[in-house]
Amino acid sequence: MNSIEELYSLKDKVALITGGSRGLGREMALAFAKAGADIIIVSRKLESCEEVAKEVEELGGKAYPYACHVGRWDEINKLVDDVYLKFDKVDILVNNAGMSPLYESLTDVNERMWDSVLSLNLKGPFRLSALVGERMSEGDGGSIINVSSIAAVRPTPIEVPYSAAKAGLNILTVGLAAAYGPKVRVNCIMPGPFLTDISKAWDDNVMNKFKKDAFLERAGEPHEIIGAALYLASDASSYTTGSVMSVDGGYLL
């Protein structure tokens, strides 16, 4: 049996994280770097990726900042080609990029908004997972981690398109696990409310709802995603695939 340190080590691994420039993605990027991985930080703004890349390099890892709109398949195709040209492999893929634009009512959700939400939250992860998962399966295997949301199973009227996309991502997780096993493990983290940038728009009513509805009576701090992410990325989860793991402070129960 490996030691605990060996189980959670990501030494010599390459991790690609979409939405890696801020919030939960940034926390995972820095944690994986501390565990020994080289990190590809992907988001739409290169400057933001470069800022996190500097933090990764300060931790002793290699970093590759990359601007890509994950909802566009032509950009995803180029991303994968460029990454494999530079690193020759991806051991860990984290589909974390997402968006949930505000709207006044459901009739205000126009076709463009609907398509953009589904593209970034579902269509993109499918394509990226297919391209990387196939190469993982033909190589030494790997781990794919999808980042969903409790909105997938507990939707509210203000996030219906987002909820639909994340519910699809939960199902996609199981289908990909079946498609690329046994060499590739595919799992999903389903976070509850976290105090990332989006939380700056929450008023006291929202915060009080978390205190009322969650067993831990609060929203999560960004660093509290690290335990689940590191578990699923590492050999510690060698017998875990096709799972959807809630990290929500007891909000769903």
Summary of the structure (lengths in Angstrom):
residues: 253
radius of gyration: 17.4
end to end distance: 34.5
largest distance: 56.6
contacts: 884
relative contact order: 0.14
helix: 52%
strand: 16%
